Amino acid sequence: MSYYEVNFDGLVDPTHNYAGLSFGNVASKSNANKVANPKQAALQGLEKMWALTQLGLHQGVFAPNCRPDLHTLRSLGFNGTDAQVINKVAKTEPYLLKACYSASSMWTANAATVSPSCDTSDGKVHFTPANLSNKLHRAIEAKTTSLVLKATFPDEQIFVHHPSLPQHPLFGDEGAANYTRLVDSYGHTGLAIFVYGEDANSNVKPQVFPARQTKQASEAIARSHLLDYAHTLFVQQNPDVIDQGVFHNDVIAIGNENMFLFHEQAFYQQRQVIEEIGRKYQGSRPLHLIEVSSDDISVDAAVKSYLFNSQLVSLPNGGMAIVAPSECQTIDGVERYLASLCKASNPIEEVIYLDLKQSMQNGGGPACLRLRVALSSEELNAVNSQCLLNESRYQTLAAWINKHYRDRLAESDLADPNLLLESQSALDELTGILGLGSVYPFQQV
Ligand SMILES: N=C(N)NCCC[C@H](NC(=O)CCC(=O)O)C(=O)O
């Protein structure tokens, strides 16, 4: 049977804006209050999906949450018509309006942790939507994300959908952004590496910025996904780099199949971590462990360029490509480093640079925008086929974006009740395009 890695990219919401909501995420804070261009953001994301499709890869589309989250606003005591709720919250609690208007569900690396059937003892594909409990604007995503996951992966004989973990700091879970799977081929049992920022039983933790992923959350997911501990590792992120803006492990390390690219400061007690990875990896193809030195790329350059947030993809005819954000071409030394990687002895053959500036300005690079799901051909056939990209769906989505999205969104626009109506009408049409049914609260009344 053939196996594939399918990337499910988050479609960018019509309400994409810069609200400075993510303490610890340098780009989010430094671009707070910038005027956003939702149409450009969505088209940039769609072009990435199309570029990967054209490489011969299977590409999925993941629907966003609907914003603003009126349900949360109403649960906080704002009442009246939808327009009155917006009006009141805009006047009295603008921070809450921004949180409930965030398009952050576009970063689907944070949507869930996914364990492929080769790794789970019941032979099914397991999903746990992330609770994203560290940030208010993200903690409200899980409910809709869970419905979208179920509508995208509907067959209960093949896909298992777990509830998200309890909303408590002990179980802070940011999904696949802190999970890497090393395997010699997608169809084999892989080494599941869970990276956490904080362990409730240890004092090793960042001092400036929050650790978003806890060891307790990672362990709970490994348990419920029925992973074999012989093929599972729990590894602590270096707290010093969290304090330098590395708020997820996918900002400092990236793995695909038998290749692992990581910064020399990525992990706490790194030498032991890498030795253990080498010991536990069981593939017949050799593991390429590439440690990037601070002399080559400083942590600051890694955070600014998002080099490690590139997508590392296996090409249909062998070899790998690295899909990097175009910011890598503007930070000193990074483009040169990537060119040298292609020449060195490892599977990477080419670098593809893509413009994702609208997402990047909120701290979301190529890898943040996609949820990886390794699937057999039979499992792929069980995916909702309308959520897979082909040329006609690409054209349909481009036309849908051009029809519904604004090309300018400033903070003051969030108080405009028309934005809510525009967003609902766009997403209502989207659920038809992607065949999702009624996943949004406004469709359920
Ligand atoms: N690295 C991965 N996998 N994901 C990136 C997520 C970026 C997101 N930014 C934001 O939520 C910014 C929203 C704002 O400020 O408007 C976050 O910090 O959670």
The ligand as a Tripos MOL2 file, in Angstrom:
@<TRIPOS>MOLECULE
LIG
   19    18     1     0     0
SMALL
NO_CHARGES

@<TRIPOS>ATOM
      1 N1          4.5190   28.3410   15.0040 N.2       1 LIG1
      2 C1          3.3020   27.9240   14.7530 C.2       1 LIG1
      3 N2          3.0780   26.6790   14.5590 N.pl3     1 LIG1
      4 N3          2.2350   28.7610   14.7320 N.pl3     1 LIG1
      5 C2          2.2860   30.1630   14.6710 C.3       1 LIG1
      6 C3          1.1180   30.7580   15.3930 C.3       1 LIG1
      7 C4          1.1360   32.2630   15.3590 C.3       1 LIG1
      8 C5          0.0740   32.8420   16.2650 C.3       1 LIG1
      9 N4         -0.0100   34.2780   16.0890 N.am      1 LIG1
     10 C6         -1.0120   34.9690   16.6210 C.2       1 LIG1
     11 O1         -1.9150   34.4530   17.2320 O.2       1 LIG1
     12 C7         -1.0070   36.4640   16.4010 C.3       1 LIG1
     13 C8         -2.3780   37.0970   16.4200 C.3       1 LIG1
     14 C9         -2.3320   38.5820   16.5390 C.2       1 LIG1
     15 O2         -1.5150   39.1040   17.2840 O.co2     1 LIG1
     16 O3         -3.1430   39.2590   15.8560 O.co2     1 LIG1
     17 C10         0.3660   32.4970   17.7220 C.2       1 LIG1
     18 O4          1.1610   33.2070   18.3440 O.co2     1 LIG1
     19 O5         -0.1620   31.5010   18.2140 O.co2     1 LIG1
@<TRIPOS>BOND
     1     1     2 2
     2     2     3 1
     3     2     4 1
     4     4     5 1
     5     5     6 1
     6     6     7 1
     7     7     8 1
     8     8     9 1
     9     8    17 1
    10     9    10 1
    11    10    11 2
    12    10    12 1
    13    12    13 1
    14    13    14 1
    15    14    15 2
    16    14    16 1
    17    17    18 2
    18    17    19 1
@<TRIPOS>SUBSTRUCTURE
     1 LIG1         1 GROUP 0 **** ****
